[in-house]
Amino acid sequence: MKHLTTLLLTLLVSGGLWASPMDTICRVDAGESGYDADEFILENCERNNIIQFLDLDTNSVPWVVSEWCRYDRNVTETLDTSYNKVRVHVTCVLYDNKRRNEVINYG
């Protein structure tokens, strides 16, 4: 019993040492022309960081979420109607710093 308690305590304490930091927020401004979001995310963000995609076109939201966000965590979409345009901001937990692979069936 003593060994089981020691093992559980060790796992609880050391679990935080291997976890990815969730206290970092990566902000990606999709509204900037010529901006390479893939390169920025690869170089500056880590798996499980909070990521914010700002100024998205409404049609691109499903693609951004499916390529970058974790599905077992919250995904927040905020509508911005300022400056006479409709844009969306997406906040989620980053799945990985590289996009998911896409498999398409054009059957």
Sine and cosine of phi, psi and omega as CSV:
sin_phi,cos_phi,sin_psi,cos_psi,sin_omega,cos_omega
0.00,0.00,-0.62,0.78,0.00,-1.00
-0.89,0.46,-0.63,0.77,-0.01,-1.00
-0.93,0.38,-0.60,0.80,0.03,-1.00
-0.91,0.42,-0.67,0.74,0.04,-1.00
-0.89,0.45,-0.69,0.73,0.02,-1.00
-0.90,0.44,-0.67,0.74,0.01,-1.00
-0.89,0.45,-0.73,0.69,0.01,-1.00
-0.89,0.46,-0.68,0.73,0.02,-1.00
-0.89,0.45,-0.67,0.74,0.02,-1.00
-0.89,0.46,-0.69,0.73,0.01,-1.00
-0.91,0.42,-0.64,0.77,0.01,-1.00
-0.91,0.42,-0.68,0.73,-0.03,-1.00
-0.95,0.31,-0.68,0.74,-0.07,-1.00
-0.99,0.17,-0.28,0.96,0.00,-1.00
-0.86,0.51,-0.59,0.81,0.02,-1.00
-0.94,0.35,-0.35,0.94,-0.01,-1.00
-0.96,0.27,-0.44,0.90,-0.06,-1.00
-0.99,-0.15,-0.18,0.98,-0.07,-1.00
-0.96,0.28,0.56,-0.83,0.09,-1.00
-0.95,0.30,0.56,-0.83,-0.03,-1.00
-0.93,0.36,0.78,-0.62,0.04,-1.00
-0.96,-0.28,0.24,0.97,-0.01,-1.00
-0.99,-0.16,0.14,0.99,0.03,-1.00
-0.97,-0.26,0.71,-0.71,0.07,-1.00
-0.92,-0.39,0.85,-0.53,0.09,-1.00
-0.99,-0.16,0.79,-0.61,0.01,-1.00
-0.93,-0.36,0.83,-0.56,-0.01,-1.00
-0.90,-0.43,0.89,-0.46,0.01,-1.00
-1.00,-0.06,0.98,-0.18,-0.03,-1.00
-0.96,0.29,-0.24,0.97,-0.03,-1.00
-0.98,0.20,-0.26,0.97,-0.01,-1.00
-0.97,0.24,0.78,-0.63,0.01,-1.00
-0.96,0.28,0.64,-0.77,0.00,-1.00
0.97,0.26,0.17,0.98,-0.05,-1.00
-0.99,0.14,0.77,-0.64,0.00,-1.00
-0.98,-0.19,1.00,-0.06,-0.04,-1.00
-0.91,0.42,-0.62,0.78,-0.01,-1.00
-0.86,0.52,-0.72,0.69,-0.01,-1.00
-0.91,0.42,-0.68,0.73,0.01,-1.00
-0.88,0.47,-0.72,0.69,-0.02,-1.00
-0.91,0.42,-0.69,0.73,0.01,-1.00
-0.86,0.51,-0.67,0.75,-0.08,-1.00
-1.00,0.08,-0.41,0.91,-0.17,-0.98
-0.86,-0.51,-0.24,0.97,-0.12,-0.99
-0.88,-0.48,0.43,-0.90,0.04,-1.00
-0.84,-0.55,0.38,-0.93,0.10,-0.99
-0.77,0.63,0.68,-0.74,0.02,-1.00
0.97,0.26,0.08,1.00,0.18,-0.98
-0.93,0.36,0.40,-0.92,0.18,-0.98
-0.98,0.19,0.74,-0.68,0.00,-1.00
-0.82,-0.57,0.66,-0.75,0.04,-1.00
-0.86,-0.50,0.84,-0.54,0.12,-0.99
-0.98,-0.19,0.91,-0.42,-0.07,-1.00
-0.98,-0.19,0.56,-0.83,0.16,-0.99
0.89,0.46,0.71,0.70,0.03,-1.00
-0.99,0.10,0.55,-0.84,0.20,-0.98
-0.94,0.34,0.59,-0.80,-0.08,-1.00
-0.86,0.51,-0.52,0.86,0.00,-1.00
-0.95,0.31,-0.38,0.93,-0.06,-1.00
-1.00,0.01,-0.16,0.99,-0.06,-1.00
-0.85,0.53,-0.75,0.66,-0.01,-1.00
-0.86,0.50,-0.58,0.81,-0.01,-1.00
-0.94,0.34,-0.69,0.72,0.01,-1.00
-0.88,0.47,-0.72,0.69,-0.02,-1.00
-0.89,0.45,-0.70,0.71,-0.05,-1.00
-0.94,0.35,-0.47,0.88,-0.03,-1.00
-1.00,0.03,-0.46,0.89,-0.17,-0.99
-0.86,-0.51,-0.44,0.90,-0.19,-0.98
-1.00,-0.09,0.50,-0.87,0.14,-0.99
-0.98,0.20,0.67,-0.74,-0.03,-1.00
-1.00,0.01,-0.17,0.98,0.04,-1.00
-1.00,-0.09,0.22,0.98,0.04,-1.00
-0.76,-0.65,0.19,-0.98,-0.01,-1.00
-0.92,0.40,0.59,-0.81,0.15,-0.99
-0.83,-0.56,0.85,-0.52,-0.04,-1.00
-0.93,-0.36,0.77,-0.63,0.06,-1.00
-0.90,-0.44,0.79,-0.61,-0.01,-1.00
-0.88,-0.48,0.79,-0.61,-0.01,-1.00
-1.00,0.05,0.75,-0.67,0.02,-1.00
-0.86,-0.51,0.89,-0.45,-0.01,-1.00
-0.93,-0.36,0.32,0.95,0.01,-1.00
-0.97,0.26,0.32,-0.95,0.03,-1.00
0.86,0.51,0.53,0.85,0.09,-1.00
0.86,0.52,0.54,0.84,0.10,-1.00
-0.59,-0.81,0.43,-0.90,0.01,-1.00
-0.97,-0.25,0.89,-0.45,0.00,-1.00
-0.76,-0.65,0.34,-0.94,-0.03,-1.00
-0.82,-0.58,0.64,-0.77,0.14,-0.99
-0.94,-0.34,0.76,-0.65,0.00,-1.00
-0.90,-0.44,0.75,-0.66,0.08,-1.00
-0.84,-0.55,0.76,-0.65,-0.01,-1.00
-0.38,-0.93,0.02,-1.00,0.11,-0.99
-1.00,-0.02,0.79,-0.62,-0.06,-1.00
-0.93,0.37,0.82,-0.58,0.04,-1.00
-0.93,0.37,-0.75,0.66,0.00,-1.00
-0.34,-0.94,0.25,-0.97,0.00,-1.00
-1.00,0.04,0.18,0.98,0.17,-0.99
-0.79,-0.61,0.59,-0.81,-0.01,-1.00
-0.87,0.50,0.44,-0.90,0.15,-0.99
-0.92,0.38,0.49,-0.87,0.09,-1.00
-0.95,0.31,0.55,-0.84,-0.04,-1.00
-0.94,-0.35,0.78,-0.62,0.07,-1.00
-0.89,-0.45,0.84,-0.55,-0.11,-0.99
-0.87,-0.50,0.68,-0.73,0.09,-1.00
-0.93,-0.38,0.95,-0.31,0.03,-1.00
-0.99,-0.14,0.71,0.70,-0.08,-1.00
-1.00,0.07,0.00,0.00,0.00,0.00
